[in-house]
Structures are given as structure tokens and as C-alpha cells.
Amino acid sequence: WFEKALSAYQSADSLKPPGIDIPCKLAKAHIRNGDYIDALSIFTDLRLKASGERSRSSMEGSFPCWLLYAELMLRIGFQCEQWNAQESKIDKNTFKRWLRKHSKTFDWKGRRIQALCLALEAAAGTVSCAKLVEWMRNHANQESNSKGNDLAVDDGETKDDAGDHESPETALDKSCHTSRRDSQKKLNDTVAKNNLELEQFDVTSKRMKLVEGSIAYNNRQSARSAIIEKHRTAMRELVRQIAADESLRSHVKNCNGEDNPLPLYGTYETVLDISLMLLRECVQLQLFDCGLLVVESFVNYSSERLQRHDRKMRRKQECEAAAANGGDSFSYDKIGSDSSDDDEPLEDDDDDLAEAWRSISRGDLPFDMKLLNVVCLLGSGTYYYVAINLLEQVMSLSDVSLFAPTAHGGFSGATDDGSAWRKFSQRALEISLTKSYLLSSAVDALVKKRNDLSWTGRALRLIKSHLKAVDGKYGLETILAESTEVNREQTLKIMFAMMNLLLHCARLRLPQIDDLDAQDIKAMETAVSEVITVIKFIIRVKSIIWLPDYADWSLPQSAANTLGILSEALSILVEVSSIAKYEPIAGHAAGESLQAGLAGARNVIATVCQTGRSPSSSTALEGHGPNSWQTFPLPNKWQDALHISMSVRTYNLCTACCVSSFSGWN
């Protein structure tokens, strides 16, 4: 069906019809058939085609077109991921060549974010999204695209050479992000550099003490004149280049329609859907500032809709009042006072939505947006106190589930990659706003704020209560062993965040070795108990997390994270042991806790070193097993040839790290 549609739309597009309806349908047919280069070429032509010098192109005012472009970026990202994993089934040679060259560098996520921002601008209007669009341009300037990262093809290029040149879209993007401040700074730096060079030349000439009129003096003056002429030539060229950049920037500004803002066009449901889609992308990419601007744009849109509704109601009341008075209340002094040419009726102009717009204008966001806004507030770090209060409120709600349901529906638009595409698209689009998702998205921000013990304590209470709820309802072992990949990743991320925060608190509580008082011993006891909590947690889940590949002894990421946490826990225990050598704490609870912590650490070390897998474990471990390990360093009589080799390599690596540290080597 899509092949027939493709043929029909190609025939229709050859007639050059007005508008973007036919080109967009043709691009959609290309996308469904896997012709991604042809589809992106159409989008590039549509964006660059404006009806006048100071007008926008038709594509810029069409949010369905930008959403289709965002879908194209998602499909290209899937093909890049498949190609990098050597699982690609693409059969088009042109796209294969492009993937071979750009699959690892193409920033499809950044382009998808830009497309969704522009879709929101097209739906909600430029006035509501002014700050968001400005952020998008600044972000694109910082993450400037590398040469040849676009799929679009210029008219003068063949598709076979498309990967070796910049496309019109790339040039347009770069020109949009040039700055007058950068040009002025470059000019000032050049002037300062020229003045410094001339000043140094004059200082050198003065030190030479040349006789005026001599040959050496005249040669020196000629050299100075040559330097000045060189500076003037360079400055003229720089000014000419800045003028050209300013002309290009003015042209791009006119093409982008900055002087011709887009009107409010989309309905409430449309703007809400685009905002939520963009918010999810921002949370996944850790672009929390952009997420806050999306929420602000949505609130601005609602405020504008409310103002339009109020104006409409006032005009209606005036008409009713005039009709009741039996005459026309028209007067010239009221012309333009309460009318607007852009108050065109929309599909959802309904009095029932007025209260929703009013509540949103006061800050009462829709539920899904409120949840994502909490994560963005935490991630940005600007409203941390408000954000953590909101997060605690959300985590206490019974309306939000712990995990997403395991059953997933099918995804429209099947490809040859089948289940791989469905899994990829579900991960990008079908995000369930559960407590685990929100907390796993916010733990990075919580860990970043860990230098403050009071905030860290609140974060730990929040994480512990969540893990307790998960353990009570499902069981942590069940989630880690039998649950879906998404639920397992979210739970692991929350668990590792809790253990990192506990160890950081323990590290901050460690006192100095000299002059321990009762309060210091109490703090040290608390630190050891926190380390013991971490070690017990590792012991509980070690059989599920510690799963090395015995063929090459490679570790999965979860096992590597566990090893790092164990290393930090051992470091704290060893430091407490060194304090115990100078201060008599054996009779205190801290001494007993230290022994319990060391016993737990020995248990984990026995698992890491695979003592039970030793070929000679039946004889070598008699009287020398983990139960007999009482002090550090541990005995080595139980080790076989494999363990001895591991120990020697570990010792050599530790020695190399120490030498590198105190010698200043990188």
C-alpha cells in the first residue's frame, strides 16, 4: 500500500502544488518504506522554501510536519543503534554508506529535541515559547554539529556524495546560532593582540639604542611600518568578514521569521501531548532546564487561551447588553481597545476548558506534567527545597504505581526489524510515569547534592521507603531476577544511589585520629553501621548481581558498580581500623560494629574471589576458609594458581596507581 501511495504522491508532487500537504505525505511514505535520505531531503526543501523575504516557510508553522520530522529522527536513531550493534538489516546501499561513516556521531537525539521544540512553537505560538526557542538555539550552538552529519542532499550534490558535504539544513542551523557578541569579542581580541605585538616591538627597539638616521634605525622603522600594514590588512579582512556574517545573520533572521512570530494554532490537547512528549525526552537526556522551559511555555499558552476566552466573553456580554438596551452601543473610542485580529476560533473553544486554563495559570499543572516537572526541578538544582517536598508528596500518593504493567501493546508502523523496533520505540515513547521511573530519574540530582548531610538524609529516607515498599509488595530478589528489563534497571539505579549516599555519609562522619571524644566515637559507630548496611545489602543480592562471564572474566555494569561500592566500603572500614589502633574502642559498640563489618566484607570478598570455585577448595580451605579470616591482610594459603595470578596482578596494578599518584604522571 505504501509503495502505491509513494508512486501516487510522487506524481502529485511533480505538479508542485501549494502548501505542504502533498510533500509531507510523500515524506511519510518514504519513511514507511525506509527511504530516510529522500524523506529528509523533502523536509530540508520545505524548511528553506519561504514565500517572501520576511516570511516563514510553511513547514515552520506546521506542528504535524515537525512531529513527522521527529519520528524520522527516531527511526534514524534506531538504524544507527542497530548498525553499531552489527544487527542492521537495511538493504539500501546509499544509507549503508552513510551509516558506515556517521552512525556513531550523528546527533539524532539533539535533532529530535529541536524538532519537538519547533513543533511546540508551531502549536502554542512564538510568544508562549520564546524562551524555549532561545534555549534551543543556544544549546544547538554549544553542541554544534560536526561536518557532514546530515542526511539531506543539496540540489548540486548526488546522493552518493551526500555524506561528504554539509547540507543546506546544517548551514542554516549554524547561521542561526551566530552571535554578535562573538564577533565583537573576536574584533576586540584582535585589536588587543596587535597592540601588544607593536608594543613589544617598540620596547625591543628602545633597548637596542639605535642612532637616529643610521641604516639599522631605518631598517627598524621599515619593519615597524610593515607590521602596522599587516595589522591594517588583517583588520580590514576581519571587518569585511564580520559584515558578511551580519548580512547572513540578518537574512537568516528574516527567513526564520523572528520578525513574523507564529500565532497560537494548536488545541489544548495537542499542546499538552507535544509538551509531555518533549518533557519525557528532556528527562531522558538530562536536559532539565529545557524541561522547565517546556512547562513555562505550556503555562503561557494556557494563560493566552484564558485571555482570549475572557475577551470573547466580554464581547458577548457587551452584545447582550446592547441588545437589551434596544440600540447599538458602537462608538469610535472603543475601536481596537478590546479586539484582536488573532482571536480566531479554535476547535476546542469551549467554556468547560476555561477553568482548566485558569487553574494552570495559577500553577496547578496536569498530573503527568506535574510529575515530570518535579524531576526537572530536582535536576536543575535551582528549586531544590520545593522539588524535594513535591517529590516526597508524589512518592506518598497511592495513585502512582510502583512499576509499569508488564503487558505492552503493539506499536504501529512495523518494520523489518520487528520486535527490536518495538522495543526501541517503547523505550523512547511509551514511558510509564511510575514511582520507580520518577525516583530513578531524580537520584542523580539527589546524589549530586550529597555534600549537605541534611538533604542527603531526606533523600535516603525517601529511597529507603521506596525500596521497602518494593520489597514488601514484590520482593527485591524477584524484581532483580524475574522482572522486565526496565523495572530491573530502575531498581538497580535506585539501589546503587542508596548505597553511594550511605557511604558518602559514612565518609563525612569519620573523625580525626587525634583526641577522640564520646561524640566522635558515636559518629564513628554510626559510620560503621552505615557501611554494614551497605555490605548486608550487597550480601543479600550478590547471587543476582555478581554474574561475571567466566569465559573471559568480564563483568556486567551492575557487577562493576557493586565492586566500586565494595571498594569504598572496605576503604572506610580500613580507616576505622587504623583509628582503632590509636584509640581503645574495642569495648565500645563501634569496635563490635567494626568486627561485624569486617566479617561481612570477608563474605563479599570470598564471593568476588570465587573461593568456592577453586579446584582445590576441598583440601586447601580446611582451616583457612572465609570463616577463619579475622584480620587484614587476609591469609593466602587457600589460593590456587588462578587466585595467585589474580593477586599478583592486583598488587602490581595497585602499586602502579600509587606510583602514578605521587609522581604526578597522568
C-alpha positions in Angstrom: 0.0 0.0 0.0 2.8 2.4 0.9 4.5 1.7 -2.4 1.4 2.6 -4.3 0.9 5.7 -2.1 4.6 6.6 -2.8 4.0 6.4 -6.5 0.8 8.5 -6.3 2.3 11.2 -4.1 5.4 11.4 -6.3 3.2 12.1 -9.3 1.2 14.7 -7.3 4.4 16.3 -6.0 5.7 16.7 -9.6 2.8 19.2 -10.2 4.3 21.5 -7.5 1.0 22.0 -5.5 0.8 24.9 -3.0 1.2 24.2 0.7 3.0 21.2 2.4 0.2 18.6 2.5 1.4 16.6 -0.5 5.2 16.8 0.3 4.5 15.7 3.9 2.5 12.7 2.7 5.3 11.9 0.3 7.9 12.1 3.1 5.7 9.9 5.3 5.5 7.3 2.5 9.3 7.5 2.2 9.7 7.0 5.9 7.5 3.9 5.9 9.5 2.4 3.1 12.8 3.1 4.7 13.9 5.9 2.3 15.2 8.1 5.0 17.5 10.2 2.8 14.7 11.1 0.4 12.4 12.0 3.3 14.9 14.3 5.0 15.7 15.9 1.6 12.0 16.8 1.4 11.9 18.3 4.9 15.0 20.4 4.1 13.5 21.8 0.9 10.3 22.6 2.8 12.1 24.4 5.6 14.2 26.5 3.2 11.2 27.5 1.0 9.7 30.7 2.2 7.0 32.6 0.3 8.7 36.0 0.8 11.8 37.7 2.2 10.4 38.3 5.6 8.1 35.4 6.0 8.4 31.9 7.4 8.3 28.7 5.4 5.1 26.7 5.6 6.9 23.9 7.5 7.8 26.1 10.4 4.1 26.8 11.1 3.0 23.2 10.9 3.4 21.1 14.0 2.3 17.8 12.3 5.3 18.3 9.9 7.7 18.8 12.8 6.3 15.8 14.6 6.8 13.7 11.5 10.4 15.0 11.3 10.9 13.9 15.0 9.6 10.5 14.1 12.2 10.4 11.2 14.9 11.2 13.7 13.8 8.4 16.0 13.9 5.9 13.1 17.3 7.1 12.0 18.5 6.7 15.6 17.2 3.1 15.7 19.1 2.3 12.5 22.3 3.8 13.9 21.9 1.7 17.0 21.3 -1.4 15.0 24.3 -0.7 12.8 26.6 -0.1 15.7 25.4 -3.4 17.2 26.0 -5.1 13.9 22.4 -6.1 13.7 21.2 -3.8 10.9 19.0 -5.3 8.2 19.0 -2.2 5.9 19.4 -3.1 2.2 19.8 0.4 0.7 23.4 1.0 -0.4 23.3 4.8 0.0 22.1 4.6 3.5 24.6 1.8 4.3 27.4 4.1 3.3 26.1 6.9 5.4 25.7 4.6 8.4 29.2 3.3 8.0 30.5 6.8 8.2 28.2 8.6 10.6 26.3 6.0 12.8 28.4 6.8 15.8 28.5 10.6 15.6 25.0 11.6 14.2 23.2 13.5 16.9 19.7 12.3 16.2 18.6 12.9 19.8 19.6 16.5 19.7 17.8 17.0 16.3 14.7 15.3 17.7 14.7 17.7 20.7 14.9 20.6 18.3 12.0 19.2 16.2 9.8 18.8 19.2 10.6 22.4 20.4 9.7 23.8 17.0 6.5 21.7 17.0 5.5 23.2 20.3 6.3 26.7 19.0 4.1 26.0 15.9 1.2 24.7 18.1 1.4 27.1 21.0 2.7 30.2 19.2 6.0 32.0 19.3 5.0 34.4 22.1 4.4 31.5 24.5 7.6 29.6 23.5 10.1 32.5 23.1 12.4 31.4 26.0 12.2 27.7 24.9 13.2 28.6 21.3 16.1 30.8 22.5 17.3 27.9 24.7 17.1 25.6 21.8 19.3 27.8 19.6 21.9 28.4 22.4 22.0 24.6 23.0 22.5 23.9 19.4 25.3 26.5 19.3 27.1 24.7 22.1 26.5 21.3 20.6 27.5 22.4 17.1 27.0 19.7 14.5 30.1 18.1 13.0 30.7 18.3 9.3 28.6 16.0 7.2 26.3 14.8 9.9 23.1 15.5 8.0 21.3 13.2 5.6 19.8 16.0 3.5 21.1 16.3 -0.1 21.7 19.7 -1.8 20.5 20.2 -5.4 24.0 20.3 -6.6 25.0 17.1 -4.9 24.4 13.5 -5.8 23.1 11.2 -3.1 26.3 9.1 -3.3 28.3 12.1 -2.2 25.8 13.4 0.4 27.9 12.2 3.4 31.0 14.3 2.4 29.3 17.7 2.3 27.3 19.9 4.6 23.7 20.1 3.7 21.6 23.3 3.4 20.0 22.4 6.7 23.3 22.2 8.5 24.4 25.6 7.2 21.1 27.1 8.2 21.3 25.7 11.7 24.9 27.1 12.1 24.0 30.5 10.8 21.0 30.7 13.2 23.3 30.4 16.1 26.0 33.0 15.3 26.2 35.8 17.9 27.1 39.5 17.6 28.9 39.2 20.9 31.2 36.6 19.5 32.0 38.9 16.5 32.7 41.8 18.8 34.9 39.7 21.1 36.9 38.5 18.2 37.4 42.1 17.0 38.5 43.3 20.4 40.9 40.3 20.9 42.5 41.0 17.5 43.0 44.7 18.4 44.5 43.8 21.7 46.8 41.3 20.1 48.0 43.8 17.5 48.7 46.5 20.2 50.6 44.0 22.3 52.8 42.9 19.3 53.5 46.5 18.4 54.3 47.5 22.0 56.8 44.6 22.3 58.4 45.7 19.1 58.8 49.2 20.3 60.3 48.0 23.7 62.8 45.9 21.8 63.7 48.9 19.6 64.2 51.1 22.6 66.6 48.6 24.2 68.7 48.5 21.0 69.5 52.2 21.4 69.9 52.7 17.7 71.2 56.1 16.3 68.6 58.0 14.5 69.3 58.1 10.8 71.5 55.1 10.8 70.9 52.1 8.4 69.9 49.9 11.3 67.5 52.5 12.6 65.9 52.9 9.2 65.5 49.2 8.8 63.9 49.0 12.2 61.4 51.7 11.2 60.6 49.9 7.9 60.0 46.7 9.8 57.6 48.6 12.1 55.7 50.0 9.2 55.4 46.5 7.7 53.9 45.3 10.9 51.4 48.1 11.0 50.4 47.5 7.4 50.0 43.8 8.2 47.7 44.7 11.1 45.6 47.0 9.0 45.2 44.4 6.2 44.1 41.8 8.8 41.7 44.2 10.4 40.1 45.1 7.1 39.6 41.5 6.3 38.2 40.8 9.7 35.7 43.7 9.4 34.7 42.5 6.0 34.1 39.0 7.4 32.0 40.4 10.3 29.9 42.4 7.9 29.3 39.3 5.8 28.3 37.4 8.9 26.0 40.2 9.9 24.3 40.2 6.5 23.9 36.4 6.6 22.5 36.6 10.2 20.0 39.3 9.1 19.0 37.1 6.1 18.5 34.0 8.3 16.6 36.1 10.8 14.2 37.1 8.1 13.9 33.6 6.8 13.2 32.2 10.3 10.5 34.8 10.7 11.7 36.3 14.0 10.0 39.5 13.0 6.9 37.4 12.0 6.0 35.3 15.0 3.8 32.3 14.7 0.3 32.6 16.0 -1.4 30.3 18.5 -2.7 27.5 16.4 -3.0 24.1 18.3 -5.7 22.9 20.5 -5.3 22.3 24.3 -5.0 18.5 23.8 -2.4 18.9 21.0 -0.2 21.3 23.0 -0.4 19.1 26.1 0.6 16.0 24.1 3.6 17.7 22.5 4.6 19.2 25.9 4.5 15.8 27.6 6.4 14.2 24.7 9.1 16.9 24.9 9.3 16.7 28.7 10.0 12.9 28.6 12.8 13.5 26.1 14.3 16.2 28.3 14.2 13.9 31.3 15.8 11.0 29.4 18.6 13.3 28.1 19.0 15.1 31.4 18.1 18.4 29.9 16.2 19.6 32.9 16.5 23.4 32.1 14.7 22.7 28.8 12.0 20.7 30.7 11.3 23.7 33.0 11.0 26.0 29.9 8.6 23.5 28.3 6.4 23.7 31.4 6.6 27.5 31.3 5.6 27.6 27.7 2.6 25.4 28.4 1.6 27.7 31.3 2.0 30.7 28.9 -0.2 29.0 26.3 -2.9 28.4 28.9 -2.8 32.0 30.0 -3.1 33.2 26.5 -6.1 30.9 25.9 -7.7 32.2 29.1 -7.2 35.8 28.0 -8.8 35.0 24.6 -11.7 33.3 26.3 -12.2 36.3 28.6 -12.1 38.7 25.7 -14.7 36.6 23.9 -17.0 36.6 27.0 -16.7 40.4 27.4 -17.6 41.0 23.8 -20.5 38.6 24.2 -21.7 40.4 27.3 -21.4 43.8 25.6 -23.5 42.5 22.6 -26.2 41.1 25.0 -26.2 44.4 26.9 -26.6 46.4 23.7 -29.4 44.1 22.5 -31.1 44.6 25.9 -30.9 48.4 25.6 -32.5 48.2 22.2 -29.8 50.0 20.4 -26.3 49.8 19.1 -23.6 50.7 21.6 -20.9 51.3 18.9 -18.5 54.2 19.4 -15.3 55.2 17.8 -13.3 55.4 21.0 -13.8 51.6 21.6 -12.2 50.6 18.3 -9.1 48.5 19.0 -9.5 48.7 22.7 -10.7 45.1 23.3 -10.4 43.4 19.9 -7.6 41.3 18.4 -7.1 40.1 14.9 -5.6 36.8 16.1 -8.6 35.7 18.2 -9.7 33.2 15.6 -11.8 30.4 17.0 -10.1 27.1 17.6 -11.7 23.6 17.6 -11.7 23.4 21.4 -13.1 26.8 22.2 -15.3 25.6 25.0 -16.3 27.2 28.2 -15.6 23.9 30.1 -11.9 24.3 29.4 -11.8 27.9 30.8 -11.5 26.6 34.4 -8.7 24.3 33.4 -6.8 27.2 31.8 -7.4 29.3 34.9 -6.0 26.6 37.2 -3.0 26.0 35.0 -2.3 29.7 35.0 -2.2 29.6 38.8 0.3 26.7 38.7 -2.0 23.7 39.0 -0.5 21.6 36.2 -2.0 18.4 34.8 -1.0 15.3 36.8 1.6 13.8 34.3 3.2 17.2 33.7 3.4 17.8 37.5 5.3 14.5 38.0 7.8 15.3 35.2 8.2 18.9 36.5 9.3 17.5 39.9 12.2 15.6 38.2 13.2 18.7 36.2 13.1 20.9 39.3 15.4 18.5 41.1 17.7 18.1 38.1 18.1 21.8 37.6 19.0 22.4 41.2 17.5 25.8 41.3 14.4 25.0 43.4 15.8 22.0 45.3 13.8 22.6 48.5 10.5 22.9 46.7 11.3 20.0 44.4 12.2 17.5 47.2 9.0 18.5 49.0 7.0 17.8 45.9 8.8 14.5 45.3 8.0 13.4 48.8 4.4 14.2 48.2 4.3 12.3 44.9 6.0 9.2 46.4 3.4 9.1 49.1 0.5 9.1 46.6 -1.4 5.9 46.2 -2.5 6.9 42.7 1.0 6.4 41.3 2.1 2.7 40.9 5.5 1.4 41.8 6.1 -0.2 38.4 4.6 -0.1 35.0 2.4 -3.0 33.9 4.3 -5.8 32.2 1.9 -6.1 29.2 2.7 -3.8 26.4 0.6 -3.2 23.3 1.9 -3.4 19.8 3.3 -0.4 18.1 2.1 0.8 14.8 4.4 1.0 11.8 6.1 -2.3 11.9 9.5 -2.6 10.2 11.6 -5.5 9.0 13.4 -5.4 12.4 10.1 -6.4 14.2 10.5 -6.8 17.9 13.7 -4.8 18.0 12.0 -1.7 16.7 9.0 -2.1 19.0 11.4 -2.4 22.0 13.3 0.7 20.9 10.2 2.8 20.3 8.6 1.7 23.6 11.8 2.7 25.4 11.7 6.2 23.8 7.9 6.9 23.6 5.9 4.6 25.9 7.2 5.8 29.3 5.1 5.0 32.3 5.2 7.7 35.0 5.7 5.3 37.9 7.3 5.9 41.3 10.3 3.9 40.2 10.7 5.9 37.0 10.5 9.2 38.8 12.9 8.3 41.6 15.4 6.6 39.2 15.4 9.8 37.1 15.9 12.0 40.1 18.6 10.0 42.0 21.4 11.6 40.0 20.3 15.0 41.2 19.9 13.7 44.8 23.5 12.2 44.7 24.8 15.5 43.3 23.5 17.4 46.3 25.1 14.9 48.8 27.6 17.3 50.4 24.7 18.6 52.6 24.0 15.9 55.2 20.5 17.2 56.0 19.4 16.9 52.3 21.2 13.6 52.0 19.3 12.3 55.0 16.0 13.3 53.4 17.0 11.6 50.1 18.0 8.4 51.9 14.7 8.3 53.8 12.9 8.7 50.5 14.9 6.0 48.7 14.7 3.5 51.7 11.0 3.9 52.0 10.6 3.2 48.3 12.8 0.1 48.3 10.9 -1.1 51.4 7.6 -0.7 49.6 9.0 -2.6 46.6 10.5 -5.3 48.8 7.2 -5.7 50.7 5.0 -5.9 47.6 7.2 -7.8 45.1 10.5 -8.7 46.8 13.7 -7.2 45.6 15.1 -10.6 44.6 12.1 -11.1 42.3 12.4 -7.7 40.7 16.1 -8.2 40.0 15.8 -11.7 38.8 12.4 -12.1 37.1 11.0 -8.6 36.3 11.2 -6.7 33.0 14.5 -5.1 31.9 13.1 -1.6 32.5 12.0 -2.4 36.1 15.3 -4.1 36.8 17.3 -1.1 35.6 15.3 1.4 37.5 15.6 -0.7 40.8 19.3 -1.2 40.3 19.8 2.5 39.8 17.9 3.4 43.0 19.8 0.7 44.9 23.2 1.9 43.8 22.2 5.5 44.6 21.2 4.5 48.2 24.5 2.7 48.8 26.5 5.6 47.4 24.7 8.1 49.6 25.2 5.8 52.7 28.9 5.5 52.1 29.2 9.2 51.5 27.5 9.9 54.8 29.8 7.5 56.5 32.9 9.2 55.0 31.7 12.6 56.2 31.2 11.3 59.7 34.7 9.8 60.1 36.6 11.9 62.8 40.2 12.7 63.0 42.6 10.2 64.6 43.6 12.6 67.5 41.6 13.3 70.6 38.5 11.2 70.1 35.7 12.1 72.5 32.4 10.3 73.1 30.7 12.2 70.3 33.4 11.2 67.8 33.1 7.6 68.8 29.3 7.8 68.4 29.8 9.3 64.9 32.3 6.6 64.1 29.8 3.9 65.3 27.1 5.5 63.0 29.5 5.5 60.1 30.4 1.8 60.6 26.7 0.9 60.9 26.0 2.6 57.5 28.8 0.7 55.9 27.4 -2.5 57.4 24.0 -1.7 55.9 25.7 -1.4 52.5 27.6 -4.7 52.9 24.5 -6.6 54.1 22.6 -5.2 51.1 25.4 -6.5 48.8 25.4 -9.9 50.5 21.6 -10.1 50.0 21.7 -9.6 46.3 25.2 -10.8 45.4 24.0 -14.0 43.8 21.8 -12.0 41.4 24.1 -9.0 40.7 27.6 -10.7 40.7 27.4 -12.6 37.5 30.8 -12.5 35.7 31.3 -14.1 32.4 33.6 -17.0 33.3 34.7 -17.4 29.7 36.7 -14.1 29.8 36.0 -12.8 33.3 34.3 -9.7 32.1 31.8 -8.0 34.4 28.4 -6.5 33.5 27.9 -2.9 34.5 25.9 -3.8 37.7 28.7 -6.1 38.9 31.3 -3.4 38.2 29.3 -0.8 40.2 29.0 -3.3 43.0 32.8 -3.8 43.0 33.3 0.0 43.2 30.8 0.3 46.2 32.6 -2.6 47.9 35.9 -0.9 47.5 34.7 2.3 49.1 33.1 0.3 52.0 36.4 -1.5 52.6 38.3 1.8 52.5 36.1 3.2 55.2 36.5 0.0 57.3 40.3 0.1 56.9 40.3 3.8 58.0 38.3 2.9 61.1 40.7 0.1 61.8 43.6 2.5 61.7 41.8 4.7 64.2 41.2 1.7 66.4 45.0 1.1 66.6 45.5 4.5 68.3 42.3 4.7 70.4 40.9 2.0 72.6 37.4 1.5 71.1 37.2 -2.3 71.4 34.9 -2.0 74.4 32.6 0.4 72.7 29.8 -0.5 70.3 32.0 0.9 67.5 34.5 -1.8 68.0 31.9 -4.5 67.8 30.3 -2.9 64.8 33.8 -2.8 63.2 34.2 -6.6 63.6 30.8 -7.2 62.2 31.6 -5.0 59.2 34.9 -6.9 58.6 33.1 -10.2 58.8 30.5 -9.1 56.2 33.3 -7.7 54.0 35.1 -11.0 54.1 31.9 -12.7 53.0 31.7 -10.5 49.9 35.4 -10.9 49.2 35.0 -14.6 49.2 32.3 -14.3 46.6 34.3 -11.9 44.4 37.4 -14.1 44.6 35.3 -17.2 43.7 36.7 -19.3 46.6 34.0 -21.9 46.2 35.0 -22.4 42.6 38.6 -23.3 43.4 39.6 -26.8 42.1 41.4 -27.5 45.3 38.8 -26.0 47.6 38.1 -29.3 49.3 41.6 -29.5 50.8 43.1 -26.0 50.6 40.2 -24.4 52.5 40.4 -26.7 55.5 41.1 -24.3 58.4 41.8 -21.4 56.1 38.3 -20.6 54.7 36.5 -17.3 55.0 35.3 -18.2 58.5 38.9 -18.1 59.7 39.6 -14.7 58.3 39.8 -12.4 61.3 42.3 -9.6 60.3 43.7 -7.8 57.3 45.7 -8.7 55.4 43.9 -12.0 54.7 45.8 -15.3 54.6 46.6 -16.7 51.2 47.0 -20.4 51.9 43.6 -21.2 50.3 44.6 -19.7 46.9 45.3 -21.9 43.9 47.2 -20.9 40.8 44.4 -18.8 39.4 43.9 -16.9 42.6 47.7 -16.3 43.0 47.8 -14.9 39.4 44.9 -12.6 40.2 46.5 -11.4 43.5 49.9 -10.7 41.8 48.2 -8.7 39.0 46.0 -6.8 41.5 49.1 -6.0 43.6 51.0 -4.7 40.6 48.1 -2.5 39.5 47.8 -1.0 43.0 51.5 -0.3 43.1 51.3 1.3 39.7 48.4 3.5 40.8 50.3 4.6 43.9 53.5 5.4 41.9 51.4 7.4 39.3 49.7 9.4 42.1 52.8 10.6 43.9 54.9 11.1 40.8 52.4 13.3 39.0 52.0 11.1 36.0 48.8 11.3 34.1 
